[in-house]
Amino acid sequence: MPRHPDRQLERLAQPIAARLLAASGMAVIASGSVEQHGGHLPLGTDAFAALSIAERVAFRLDTVVAPLGPVGVAPYHLSWPGSLSLSPTTLSAVMVDVCAALRRAEVSRIILINWHEGNSPTLRLATAQAQQRSGLQIVVAEAHVITHSLFPDEMEFTHAGSMETAAMLAYEPGLVRLDRKTKASDLASGQAAHELFRRPDVYPVPRDFHEIAPTGWYGDPERAEAGRAEEIAEAVADHVVRRAREIWALLGAGGEPPQDATAGNGVHTAPTGTDR
């Protein structure tokens, strides 16, 4: 199954978007980053990866993907020109405002698809604020974590390695240019350093990504393959939808969403109730 750019809110005419949001009662939001990924992947890798998964989730739930914008919280990449970063306050404010607007469109549930570790602390606080202000129920899906967890042997949890290369192959293969690859940092050293920042108990806060990878990236992008990348993206989307439905049921949020709520609205929809 290909991507579904027709699920992007900004690409839809207003009446169609309004019907999808009201009938499903939910929306998907994508969050990523614009930061260096060596010479072989684009600066927007995290933003594109999040959007790729978000489109697939929105298709399965017959709703739309609302944008936060591509830039995230990534100050530790700014020593590489071209990388961008928002302050946590800015990203949080955008998230809260977008959620408030979606609530006015009869949305009560949101799935937030994130593909950038630097966003996670901010988004956790922002979603809590959005829920309190707007009466929403928000589920956060860390798509990069899910991808690695489902396929730990194939999708290495590196920076610009096989996992993020696969994410780009599933989004737009032409954005992957292995022929322009710059020198990788040592794999073992990068993994050991990155693990310090990923510890759940006692951990440092990143200052500059040079502390992890002096050349900006590490990993094995050649391990990614286009056909397999598509299968992995589909599996991640399935996992997100399955988990979200479990959460909604357990928290008493009305259980399963309407399965054919937008039939006849002129928008192509997925087979109902399907976890591919």
C-alpha atoms as a printed R data frame, in Angstrom:
    type eleno elety resid chain resno       x      y      z
1   ATOM     1    CA   MET     A     1   0.000  0.000  0.000
2   ATOM     2    CA   PRO     A     2   1.467  3.409 -0.883
3   ATOM     3    CA   ARG     A     3   1.428  6.569  1.168
4   ATOM     4    CA   HIS     A     4  -1.748  8.632  1.381
5   ATOM     5    CA   PRO     A     5  -0.943 12.312  0.826
6   ATOM     6    CA   ASP     A     6  -4.646 12.929  0.209
7   ATOM     7    CA   ARG     A     7  -5.054 12.576  3.982
8   ATOM     8    CA   GLN     A     8  -3.067 15.756  4.648
9   ATOM     9    CA   LEU     A     9  -5.482 18.348  5.975
10  ATOM    10    CA   GLU     A    10  -3.949 21.212  4.011
11  ATOM    11    CA   ARG     A    11  -4.487 19.352  0.711
12  ATOM    12    CA   LEU     A    12  -8.216 18.902  1.278
13  ATOM    13    CA   ALA     A    13 -11.077 21.226  0.479
14  ATOM    14    CA   GLN     A    14 -12.716 22.494  3.647
15  ATOM    15    CA   PRO     A    15 -16.065 20.678  3.279
16  ATOM    16    CA   ILE     A    16 -14.326 17.306  2.829
17  ATOM    17    CA   ALA     A    17 -12.009 17.932  5.770
18  ATOM    18    CA   ALA     A    18 -14.912 18.978  7.972
19  ATOM    19    CA   ARG     A    19 -16.878 15.822  7.131
20  ATOM    20    CA   LEU     A    20 -13.916 13.542  7.818
21  ATOM    21    CA   LEU     A    21 -13.142 15.170 11.159
22  ATOM    22    CA   ALA     A    22 -16.731 15.259 12.350
23  ATOM    23    CA   ALA     A    23 -17.614 11.750 11.216
24  ATOM    24    CA   SER     A    24 -14.532 10.105 12.699
25  ATOM    25    CA   GLY     A    25 -14.300 12.336 15.767
26  ATOM    26    CA   MET     A    26 -10.535 12.114 15.595
27  ATOM    27    CA   ALA     A    27  -7.420 13.440 13.908
28  ATOM    28    CA   VAL     A    28  -3.791 12.464 13.487
29  ATOM    29    CA   ILE     A    29  -0.931 14.922 14.041
30  ATOM    30    CA   ALA     A    30   2.646 14.435 12.778
31  ATOM    31    CA   SER     A    31   5.702 15.798 14.559
32  ATOM    32    CA   GLY     A    32   9.326 15.631 13.409
33  ATOM    33    CA   SER     A    33  12.400 17.787 12.937
34  ATOM    34    CA   VAL     A    34  14.610 19.543 10.397
35  ATOM    35    CA   GLU     A    35  18.167 18.508 11.245
36  ATOM    36    CA   GLN     A    36  21.301 17.136  9.626
37  ATOM    37    CA   HIS     A    37  21.361 13.475  8.602
38  ATOM    38    CA   GLY     A    38  24.702 13.280  6.834
39  ATOM    39    CA   GLY     A    39  24.986 13.599  3.069
40  ATOM    40    CA   HIS     A    40  22.644 10.762  2.091
41  ATOM    41    CA   LEU     A    41  19.373 11.800  3.792
42  ATOM    42    CA   PRO     A    42  17.485 15.115  3.760
43  ATOM    43    CA   LEU     A    43  17.323 17.553  6.631
44  ATOM    44    CA   GLY     A    44  13.599 16.845  6.916
45  ATOM    45    CA   THR     A    45  14.027 13.099  7.487
46  ATOM    46    CA   ASP     A    46  12.277 13.103 10.871
47  ATOM    47    CA   ALA     A    47   9.403 15.260  9.598
48  ATOM    48    CA   PHE     A    48   8.916 13.099  6.496
49  ATOM    49    CA   ALA     A    49   9.153  9.862  8.470
50  ATOM    50    CA   ALA     A    50   6.461 11.041 10.890
51  ATOM    51    CA   LEU     A    51   4.227 12.143  8.023
52  ATOM    52    CA   SER     A    52   4.606  8.818  6.218
53  ATOM    53    CA   ILE     A    53   3.348  6.902  9.251
54  ATOM    54    CA   ALA     A    54   0.697  9.505 10.091
55  ATOM    55    CA   GLU     A    55  -0.826  9.303  6.596
56  ATOM    56    CA   ARG     A    56  -1.104  5.535  6.878
57  ATOM    57    CA   VAL     A    57  -2.708  5.765 10.321
58  ATOM    58    CA   ALA     A    58  -5.162  8.427  9.133
59  ATOM    59    CA   PHE     A    59  -6.116  6.246  6.158
60  ATOM    60    CA   ARG     A    60  -6.884  3.310  8.424
61  ATOM    61    CA   LEU     A    61  -9.030  5.483 10.699
62  ATOM    62    CA   ASP     A    62 -10.657  7.415  7.846
63  ATOM    63    CA   THR     A    63  -9.543 10.805  9.071
64  ATOM    64    CA   VAL     A    64  -6.880 13.430  8.296
65  ATOM    65    CA   VAL     A    65  -3.348 14.420  9.297
66  ATOM    66    CA   ALA     A    66  -3.104 17.908 10.773
67  ATOM    67    CA   PRO     A    67   0.295 19.631 10.483
68  ATOM    68    CA   LEU     A    68   2.389 21.087 13.284
69  ATOM    69    CA   GLY     A    69   5.035 22.161 10.803
70  ATOM    70    CA   PRO     A    70   8.266 20.305 10.094
71  ATOM    71    CA   VAL     A    71  10.554 21.960 12.661
72  ATOM    72    CA   GLY     A    72  11.032 20.446 16.105
73  ATOM    73    CA   VAL     A    73  13.225 20.883 19.174
74  ATOM    74    CA   ALA     A    74  16.756 20.115 17.986
75  ATOM    75    CA   PRO     A    75  19.243 22.695 19.318
76  ATOM    76    CA   TYR     A    76  21.992 20.071 19.553
77  ATOM    77    CA   HIS     A    77  22.103 19.825 15.732
78  ATOM    78    CA   LEU     A    78  22.515 23.559 15.092
79  ATOM    79    CA   SER     A    79  26.304 23.346 14.735
80  ATOM    80    CA   TRP     A    80  25.523 21.845 11.299
81  ATOM    81    CA   PRO     A    81  24.231 24.765  9.158
82  ATOM    82    CA   GLY     A    82  20.795 24.126  7.712
83  ATOM    83    CA   SER     A    83  19.486 22.439 10.848
84  ATOM    84    CA   LEU     A    84  16.602 24.302 12.494
85  ATOM    85    CA   SER     A    85  15.136 24.281 15.979
86  ATOM    86    CA   LEU     A    86  12.162 25.614 17.894
87  ATOM    87    CA   SER     A    87  12.170 26.396 21.576
88  ATOM    88    CA   PRO     A    88  10.108 23.958 23.654
89  ATOM    89    CA   THR     A    89   7.750 26.825 24.466
90  ATOM    90    CA   THR     A    90   7.087 27.478 20.780
91  ATOM    91    CA   LEU     A    91   6.436 23.850 19.866
92  ATOM    92    CA   SER     A    92   4.181 23.440 22.888
93  ATOM    93    CA   ALA     A    93   2.164 26.543 21.994
94  ATOM    94    CA   VAL     A    94   1.658 25.350 18.417
95  ATOM    95    CA   MET     A    95   0.538 21.921 19.617
96  ATOM    96    CA   VAL     A    96  -1.953 23.363 22.079
97  ATOM    97    CA   ASP     A    97  -3.378 25.790 19.506
98  ATOM    98    CA   VAL     A    98  -3.727 23.130 16.787
99  ATOM    99    CA   CYS     A    99  -5.499 20.817 19.213
100 ATOM   100    CA   ALA     A   100  -7.892 23.591 20.223
101 ATOM   101    CA   ALA     A   101  -8.802 24.197 16.576
102 ATOM   102    CA   LEU     A   102  -9.366 20.497 15.992
103 ATOM   103    CA   ARG     A   103 -11.638 20.361 19.034
104 ATOM   104    CA   ARG     A   104 -13.822 23.040 17.410
105 ATOM   105    CA   ALA     A   105 -14.111 20.685 14.410
106 ATOM   106    CA   GLU     A   106 -15.805 18.048 16.613
107 ATOM   107    CA   VAL     A   107 -12.619 16.089 17.244
108 ATOM   108    CA   SER     A   108 -12.393 14.395 20.644
109 ATOM   109    CA   ARG     A   109  -9.464 12.003 20.093
110 ATOM   110    CA   ILE     A   110  -6.039 12.637 18.612
111 ATOM   111    CA   ILE     A   111  -3.137 10.364 17.747
112 ATOM   112    CA   LEU     A   112   0.177 12.207 17.766
113 ATOM   113    CA   ILE     A   113   2.837 10.531 15.607
114 ATOM   114    CA   ASN     A   114   6.312 11.670 16.635
115 ATOM   115    CA   TRP     A   115   9.650 10.753 15.015
116 ATOM   116    CA   HIS     A   116  12.133 12.838 16.968
117 ATOM   117    CA   GLU     A   117  13.449 12.171 20.447
118 ATOM   118    CA   GLY     A   118  14.131 15.847 21.049
119 ATOM   119    CA   ASN     A   119  10.389 16.578 20.797
120 ATOM   120    CA   SER     A   120   9.264 13.961 23.278
121 ATOM   121    CA   PRO     A   121   9.570 15.843 26.608
122 ATOM   122    CA   THR     A   122   7.904 18.940 25.137
123 ATOM   123    CA   LEU     A   123   5.102 16.991 23.481
124 ATOM   124    CA   ARG     A   124   4.316 15.137 26.676
125 ATOM   125    CA   LEU     A   125   3.757 18.415 28.494
126 ATOM   126    CA   ALA     A   126   1.951 19.997 25.539
127 ATOM   127    CA   THR     A   127  -0.483 17.112 25.155
128 ATOM   128    CA   ALA     A   128  -1.278 17.234 28.866
129 ATOM   129    CA   GLN     A   129  -2.042 20.949 28.551
130 ATOM   130    CA   ALA     A   130  -4.111 20.427 25.399
131 ATOM   131    CA   GLN     A   131  -6.163 17.724 27.076
132 ATOM   132    CA   GLN     A   132  -6.883 19.911 30.083
133 ATOM   133    CA   ARG     A   133  -7.803 22.970 28.016
134 ATOM   134    CA   SER     A   134  -9.792 21.314 25.248
135 ATOM   135    CA   GLY     A   135 -11.195 18.152 26.791
136 ATOM   136    CA   LEU     A   136  -9.405 15.940 24.289
137 ATOM   137    CA   GLN     A   137  -7.971 12.471 24.701
138 ATOM   138    CA   ILE     A   138  -4.530 12.263 23.079
139 ATOM   139    CA   VAL     A   139  -2.469  9.164 22.391
140 ATOM   140    CA   VAL     A   140   1.229  9.638 21.608
141 ATOM   141    CA   ALA     A   141   2.983  7.187 19.273
142 ATOM   142    CA   GLU     A   142   6.790  7.363 19.181
143 ATOM   143    CA   ALA     A   143   7.103  5.972 15.676
144 ATOM   144    CA   HIS     A   144  10.899  5.676 15.685
145 ATOM   145    CA   VAL     A   145  10.776  3.671 18.922
146 ATOM   146    CA   ILE     A   146   8.027  1.435 17.532
147 ATOM   147    CA   THR     A   147   9.969  0.796 14.322
148 ATOM   148    CA   HIS     A   148  13.059 -0.313 16.193
149 ATOM   149    CA   SER     A   149  11.048 -2.356 18.707
150 ATOM   150    CA   LEU     A   150   9.177 -4.271 16.004
151 ATOM   151    CA   PHE     A   151  12.272 -4.887 13.887
152 ATOM   152    CA   PRO     A   152  15.283 -4.663 16.238
153 ATOM   153    CA   ASP     A   153  17.617 -6.691 14.010
154 ATOM   154    CA   GLU     A   154  16.877 -4.731 10.834
155 ATOM   155    CA   MET     A   155  16.078 -1.242 12.050
156 ATOM   156    CA   GLU     A   156  19.079 -0.108 14.084
157 ATOM   157    CA   PHE     A   157  18.378  2.712 16.542
158 ATOM   158    CA   THR     A   158  21.101  4.969 15.165
159 ATOM   159    CA   HIS     A   159  21.075  8.388 13.491
160 ATOM   160    CA   ALA     A   160  20.742  8.292  9.671
161 ATOM   161    CA   GLY     A   161  21.350  4.535  9.604
162 ATOM   162    CA   SER     A   162  19.129  1.743  8.317
163 ATOM   163    CA   MET     A   163  15.977  2.757 10.202
164 ATOM   164    CA   GLU     A   164  15.845  6.345  9.016
165 ATOM   165    CA   THR     A   165  16.986  5.391  5.535
166 ATOM   166    CA   ALA     A   166  14.121  2.900  5.377
167 ATOM   167    CA   ALA     A   167  11.720  5.586  6.575
168 ATOM   168    CA   MET     A   168  12.779  7.797  3.672
169 ATOM   169    CA   LEU     A   169  12.504  4.937  1.178
170 ATOM   170    CA   ALA     A   170   8.917  4.419  2.345
171 ATOM   171    CA   TYR     A   171   8.233  8.154  2.000
172 ATOM   172    CA   GLU     A   172  10.060  9.198 -1.175
173 ATOM   173    CA   PRO     A   173  12.906  6.983 -2.431
174 ATOM   174    CA   GLY     A   174  14.419  9.787 -4.508
175 ATOM   175    CA   LEU     A   175  15.378 11.608 -1.315
176 ATOM   176    CA   VAL     A   176  17.849  8.851 -0.418
177 ATOM   177    CA   ARG     A   177  21.245  9.484 -2.033
178 ATOM   178    CA   LEU     A   178  23.738  6.913 -0.802
179 ATOM   179    CA   ASP     A   179  26.157  8.100 -3.483
180 ATOM   180    CA   ARG     A   180  26.456 11.367 -1.518
181 ATOM   181    CA   LYS     A   181  27.101  9.701  1.829
182 ATOM   182    CA   THR     A   182  29.661 11.479  4.007
183 ATOM   183    CA   LYS     A   183  31.963  9.722  6.444
184 ATOM   184    CA   ALA     A   184  30.118  7.881  9.199
185 ATOM   185    CA   SER     A   185  31.152  8.064 12.825
186 ATOM   186    CA   ASP     A   186  32.154  4.819 14.524
187 ATOM   187    CA   LEU     A   187  29.097  2.617 15.017
188 ATOM   188    CA   ALA     A   188  29.990  1.137 18.400
189 ATOM   189    CA   SER     A   189  31.053  4.494 19.841
190 ATOM   190    CA   GLY     A   190  27.904  6.187 18.546
191 ATOM   191    CA   GLN     A   191  25.639  3.526 19.999
192 ATOM   192    CA   ALA     A   192  27.373  3.658 23.383
193 ATOM   193    CA   ALA     A   193  27.205  7.449 23.553
194 ATOM   194    CA   HIS     A   194  23.590  7.609 22.350
195 ATOM   195    CA   GLU     A   195  22.571  5.023 24.928
196 ATOM   196    CA   LEU     A   196  23.642  7.385 27.721
197 ATOM   197    CA   PHE     A   197  21.000  9.901 26.631
198 ATOM   198    CA   ARG     A   198  18.364  7.171 26.280
199 ATOM   199    CA   ARG     A   199  18.691  5.741 29.783
200 ATOM   200    CA   PRO     A   200  15.365  5.763 31.650
201 ATOM   201    CA   ASP     A   201  16.772  6.335 35.134
202 ATOM   202    CA   VAL     A   202  19.868  8.565 35.256
203 ATOM   203    CA   TYR     A   203  20.794 10.359 32.040
204 ATOM   204    CA   PRO     A   204  22.498 13.461 30.615
205 ATOM   205    CA   VAL     A   205  20.716 16.027 28.454
206 ATOM   206    CA   PRO     A   206  22.161 16.471 24.936
207 ATOM   207    CA   ARG     A   207  24.103 19.671 24.259
208 ATOM   208    CA   ASP     A   208  25.665 19.006 20.845
209 ATOM   209    CA   PHE     A   209  25.318 15.912 18.671
210 ATOM   210    CA   HIS     A   210  29.095 15.913 18.225
211 ATOM   211    CA   GLU     A   211  29.106 14.227 21.650
212 ATOM   212    CA   ILE     A   212  27.451 11.217 20.013
213 ATOM   213    CA   ALA     A   213  28.731 11.268 16.432
214 ATOM   214    CA   PRO     A   214  31.598 13.632 15.515
215 ATOM   215    CA   THR     A   215  30.668 13.460 11.815
216 ATOM   216    CA   GLY     A   216  26.952 13.965 12.558
217 ATOM   217    CA   TRP     A   217  25.711 10.479 11.856
218 ATOM   218    CA   TYR     A   218  26.389  6.784 12.398
219 ATOM   219    CA   GLY     A   219  24.801  3.534 11.282
220 ATOM   220    CA   ASP     A   220  24.484  1.323  8.235
221 ATOM   221    CA   PRO     A   221  22.080  2.870  5.701
222 ATOM   222    CA   GLU     A   222  22.911  0.252  3.052
223 ATOM   223    CA   ARG     A   223  20.894 -2.295  5.020
224 ATOM   224    CA   ALA     A   224  17.630 -0.557  4.084
225 ATOM   225    CA   GLU     A   225  15.725 -1.823  1.032
226 ATOM   226    CA   ALA     A   226  12.757 -0.128 -0.609
227 ATOM   227    CA   GLY     A   227  10.319 -3.047 -0.710
228 ATOM   228    CA   ARG     A   228  11.048 -4.035  2.846
229 ATOM   229    CA   ALA     A   229  10.836 -0.398  3.967
230 ATOM   230    CA   GLU     A   230   7.253 -0.237  2.724
231 ATOM   231    CA   GLU     A   231   6.354 -3.412  4.647
232 ATOM   232    CA   ILE     A   232   7.892 -1.981  7.803
233 ATOM   233    CA   ALA     A   233   6.023  1.325  7.507
234 ATOM   234    CA   GLU     A   234   2.755 -0.546  7.090
235 ATOM   235    CA   ALA     A   235   3.484 -2.702 10.135
236 ATOM   236    CA   VAL     A   236   4.243  0.376 12.237
237 ATOM   237    CA   ALA     A   237   0.959  2.000 11.195
238 ATOM   238    CA   ASP     A   238  -0.915 -1.188 12.067
239 ATOM   239    CA   HIS     A   239   0.729 -1.248 15.476
240 ATOM   240    CA   VAL     A   240  -0.204  2.365 16.201
241 ATOM   241    CA   VAL     A   241  -3.852  1.838 15.281
242 ATOM   242    CA   ARG     A   242  -4.081 -1.394 17.255
243 ATOM   243    CA   ARG     A   243  -2.549  0.156 20.373
244 ATOM   244    CA   ALA     A   244  -4.668  3.291 20.123
245 ATOM   245    CA   ARG     A   245  -7.857  1.252 19.937
246 ATOM   246    CA   GLU     A   246  -6.747 -0.756 22.966
247 ATOM   247    CA   ILE     A   247  -6.137  2.451 24.905
248 ATOM   248    CA   TRP     A   248  -9.449  3.986 23.913
249 ATOM   249    CA   ALA     A   249 -11.283  0.856 24.981
250 ATOM   250    CA   LEU     A   250  -9.445  0.572 28.302
251 ATOM   251    CA   LEU     A   251  -9.912  4.249 29.167
252 ATOM   252    CA   GLY     A   252 -13.598  4.184 28.309
253 ATOM   253    CA   ALA     A   253 -13.371  6.659 25.442
254 ATOM   254    CA   GLY     A   254 -16.082  5.051 23.411
255 ATOM   255    CA   GLY     A   255 -14.151  2.013 22.209
256 ATOM   256    CA   GLU     A   256 -13.757  1.585 18.483
257 ATOM   257    CA   PRO     A   257 -14.191  4.608 16.218
258 ATOM   258    CA   PRO     A   258 -16.931  4.564 13.574
259 ATOM   259    CA   GLN     A   259 -15.836  2.125 10.878
260 ATOM   260    CA   ASP     A   260 -17.616  3.571  7.849
261 ATOM   261    CA   ALA     A   261 -18.490  7.034  9.044
262 ATOM   262    CA   THR     A   262 -17.404  8.868  5.891
263 ATOM   263    CA   ALA     A   263 -18.866  6.552  3.304
264 ATOM   264    CA   GLY     A   264 -20.012  8.497  0.266
265 ATOM   265    CA   ASN     A   265 -18.006 11.645  0.985
266 ATOM   266    CA   GLY     A   266 -15.891 11.337 -2.138
267 ATOM   267    CA   VAL     A   267 -12.686 10.396 -0.297
268 ATOM   268    CA   HIS     A   268 -11.163  6.949 -0.795
269 ATOM   269    CA   THR     A   269 -11.289  5.022  2.473
270 ATOM   270    CA   ALA     A   270  -9.628  1.913  3.831
271 ATOM   271    CA   PRO     A   271 -11.472 -1.373  4.336
272 ATOM   272    CA   THR     A   272 -13.104 -1.016  7.721
273 ATOM   273    CA   GLY     A   273 -11.781 -2.551 10.902
274 ATOM   274    CA   THR     A   274  -8.552 -3.717  9.284
275 ATOM   275    CA   ASP     A   275  -5.210 -4.116 11.073
276 ATOM   276    CA   ARG     A   276  -2.999 -5.116  8.183
